[in-house]
């Protein structure tokens, strides 16, 4: 990753979109990736959403408003020549296309990745993740809409969408291996 201030050769910035079902490790890997690549903006839309008063009662509506704000933020940040990592579940192709278009508008490369683990591992991670204000609301919504079956169906949809959109599928079973794979994806 580059584009740091003072670099003698400026490279094209990258938007690394980490897609995947709830609990797969998007936020965890995004934090680790950003930490390993100084100057990278970690743009976690779910965290940004929690900055809006009343978001817990209007998760979806707040998400759409915040997503528009996030698009503007990432476009501006990529425009400075620096990278952005975006841990965000998106199963609607038109939504993903908005992020691809924002990267292109900023003169950046879009790298879409679907993080995946075995179904049993996914559900174990989902149920064992740290409870925060965001994960508590996400867990409530998942339960209201079908529980584990919803999560597994979302996983299947993402795996079906990946080849259609040119998204790489990255095995997130091992953190270090996944991070190395992400670093290679950004460099290629």
C-alpha positions as a printed NumPy array, in Angstrom:
array([[  0.   ,   0.   ,   0.   ],
       [  1.35 ,   3.393,  -0.655],
       [  0.431,   6.847,  -1.71 ],
       [  2.03 ,   8.196,   1.443],
       [  2.827,  11.88 ,   1.566],
       [  6.387,  12.403,   0.424],
       [  6.532,   9.336,  -1.824],
       [  8.591,  10.206,  -4.891],
       [  6.387,   7.986,  -7.068],
       [  2.681,   8.274,  -6.501],
       [  0.749,   5.086,  -7.2  ],
       [ -2.917,   4.547,  -7.806],
       [ -4.784,   4.221,  -4.503],
       [ -6.932,   1.174,  -3.768],
       [-10.355,   0.627,  -2.286],
       [-10.208,  -2.821,  -0.695],
       [-13.796,  -3.951,  -0.114],
       [-13.992,  -6.842,   2.332],
       [-17.378,  -8.413,   1.777],
       [-18.725, -11.436,   3.593],
       [-21.431, -12.676,   5.908],
       [-21.822, -11.411,   9.45 ],
       [-19.237, -12.991,  11.723],
       [-16.74 , -14.006,   9.028],
       [-14.116, -11.514,  10.258],
       [-14.464,  -8.499,   7.963],
       [-13.849,  -5.891,  10.66 ],
       [-11.097,  -7.889,  12.341],
       [ -9.177,  -8.362,   9.088],
       [ -9.818,  -4.757,   8.033],
       [ -8.304,  -3.443,  11.28 ],
       [ -5.27 ,  -5.71 ,  10.894],
       [ -4.836,  -4.784,   7.228],
       [ -5.028,  -1.064,   7.972],
       [ -2.567,  -1.413,  10.863],
       [ -0.082,  -3.139,   8.555],
       [ -0.438,  -0.399,   5.913],
       [ -0.075,   3.04 ,   7.564],
       [ -2.12 ,   5.78 ,   5.981],
       [ -4.971,   3.415,   5.079],
       [ -8.414,   4.621,   6.106],
       [-10.472,   1.946,   7.853],
       [-14.015,   2.871,   6.855],
       [-16.347,   0.663,   8.881],
       [-19.845,   1.744,   7.873],
       [-21.476,  -0.139,  10.742],
       [-19.368,   1.812,  13.227],
       [-20.082,   5.054,  11.38 ],
       [-23.795,   4.219,  11.539],
       [-23.562,   4.06 ,  15.344],
       [-22.62 ,   7.748,  15.39 ],
       [-26.165,   8.671,  14.318],
       [-28.655,   9.167,  17.129],
       [-31.46 ,   6.626,  17.057],
       [-29.592,   4.263,  14.725],
       [-30.52 ,   1.217,  16.824],
       [-34.21 ,   1.714,  16.004],
       [-33.646,   2.441,  12.293],
       [-30.627,   0.323,  11.388],
       [-31.54 ,  -0.05 ,   7.706],
       [-32.581,   3.565,   7.091],
       [-29.583,   4.912,   8.961],
       [-27.376,   2.534,   7.025],
       [-28.506,   3.938,   3.696],
       [-27.937,   7.529,   4.822],
       [-24.537,   6.676,   6.245],
       [-23.595,   4.633,   3.171],
       [-24.066,   7.766,   1.035],
       [-21.861,   9.713,   3.441],
       [-19.282,   6.914,   3.404],
       [-19.165,   7.043,  -0.393],
       [-18.324,  10.738,  -0.245],
       [-15.702,  10.161,   2.45 ],
       [-13.964,   7.315,   0.654],
       [-14.002,   9.187,  -2.66 ],
       [-12.364,  12.217,  -1.034],
       [ -9.816,  10.106,   0.853],
       [ -8.88 ,   8.025,  -2.185],
       [ -8.475,  11.328,  -4.029],
       [ -5.572,  12.163,  -1.697],
       [ -3.716,   9.148,  -3.08 ],
       [ -4.225,   6.971,  -0.012],
       [ -5.948,   3.632,   0.349],
       [ -9.253,   2.694,   1.985],
       [-10.3  ,  -0.655,   3.444],
       [-14.064,  -1.124,   3.649],
       [-15.447,  -4.026,   5.705],
       [-19.043,  -4.106,   4.53 ],
       [-21.559,  -6.824,   3.75 ],
       [-23.175,  -6.008,   0.419],
       [-25.306,  -8.597,  -1.369],
       [-27.125,  -6.176,  -3.68 ],
       [-25.123,  -5.74 ,  -6.902],
       [-26.309,  -2.144,  -7.411],
       [-24.961,  -1.226,  -3.951],
       [-21.567,  -2.772,  -4.719],
       [-21.504,  -0.902,  -8.017],
       [-21.848,   2.386,  -6.11 ],
       [-18.553,   1.676,  -4.315],
       [-16.841,   0.579,  -7.519],
       [-17.983,   3.813,  -9.185],
       [-16.764,   5.908,  -6.243],
       [-13.314,   4.328,  -6.511],
       [-13.229,   4.986, -10.253],
       [-14.327,   8.604,  -9.701],
       [-11.352,   9.055,  -7.368],
       [ -8.962,   7.46 ,  -9.869],
       [ -8.532,   4.454,  -7.591],
       [ -8.568,   0.72 ,  -8.108],
       [-11.454,  -1.276,  -6.656],
       [-10.529,  -4.676,  -5.216],
       [-13.574,  -6.656,  -4.139],
       [-13.077,  -9.688,  -1.921],
       [-15.554, -12.1  ,  -0.371],
       [-14.229, -13.521,   2.883],
       [-15.321, -17.076,   3.53 ],
       [-15.02 , -19.823,   6.115],
       [-16.781, -23.157,   6.484],
       [-20.424, -22.816,   7.59 ],
       [-19.796, -24.317,  11.041],
       [-16.844, -21.983,  11.601],
       [-18.897, -19.014,  10.448],
       [-21.668, -19.72 ,  12.936],
       [-19.173, -20.352,  15.751],
       [-17.513, -16.997,  15.049],
       [-20.817, -15.199,  14.769],
       [-22.021, -16.442,  18.138],
       [-18.664, -15.932,  19.878],
       [-17.872, -12.418,  18.668],
       [-17.492,  -9.585,  21.128],
       [-20.747,  -7.912,  22.027],
       [-20.688,  -4.213,  21.182],
       [-23.552,  -1.83 ,  20.572],
       [-23.249,  -2.582,  16.841],
       [-22.93 ,  -6.372,  17.07 ],
       [-25.837,  -6.514,  19.519],
       [-28.15 ,  -4.757,  17.054],
       [-26.873,  -6.828,  14.126],
       [-27.456, -10.024,  16.126],
       [-30.994,  -8.924,  17.004],
       [-31.781,  -8.206,  13.343],
       [-30.314, -11.536,  12.257],
       [-32.476, -13.375,  14.788],
       [-35.602, -11.452,  13.751],
       [-35.014, -12.29 ,  10.087],
       [-34.182, -15.981,  10.288],
       [-31.146, -16.502,  12.491],
       [-28.385, -18.83 ,  11.38 ],
       [-30.288, -19.797,   8.217],
       [-30.257, -16.14 ,   7.124],
       [-26.495, -15.909,   7.649],
       [-25.839, -19.12 ,   5.721],
       [-28.121, -18.002,   2.885],
       [-26.25 , -14.684,   2.715],
       [-22.975, -16.612,   2.517],
       [-24.318, -18.683,  -0.38 ],
       [-25.54 , -15.556,  -2.201],
       [-22.138, -13.907,  -1.859],
       [-20.326, -16.983,  -3.146],
       [-22.701, -17.03 ,  -6.131],
       [-22.192, -13.298,  -6.785],
       [-18.393, -13.382,  -6.494],
       [-17.586, -14.739,  -9.974],
       [-20.207, -12.516, -11.61 ],
       [-18.51 ,  -9.425, -10.17 ],
       [-14.902, -10.53 , -10.373],
       [-14.583, -10.691,  -6.586],
       [-11.921, -13.009,  -5.234],
       [-13.011, -15.449,  -2.553],
       [-10.503, -15.469,   0.297],
       [-10.401, -18.197,   2.917],
       [-10.506, -16.333,   6.227],
       [ -9.972, -19.431,   8.382],
       [ -6.452, -18.345,   9.291],
       [ -5.921, -14.63 ,   9.996],
       [ -2.29 , -14.418,   8.85 ],
       [ -2.888, -16.36 ,   5.647],
       [ -5.934, -14.229,   4.86 ],
       [ -3.974, -11.011,   5.466],
       [ -1.178, -12.181,   3.163],
       [ -3.757, -13.004,   0.487],
       [ -5.351,  -9.561,   0.858],
       [ -1.965,  -7.85 ,   0.575],
       [ -1.284,  -9.767,  -2.658],
       [ -4.725,  -8.869,  -4.022],
       [ -4.046,  -5.183,  -3.462],
       [ -0.61 ,  -5.349,  -5.082],
       [ -1.781,  -7.17 ,  -8.216]])
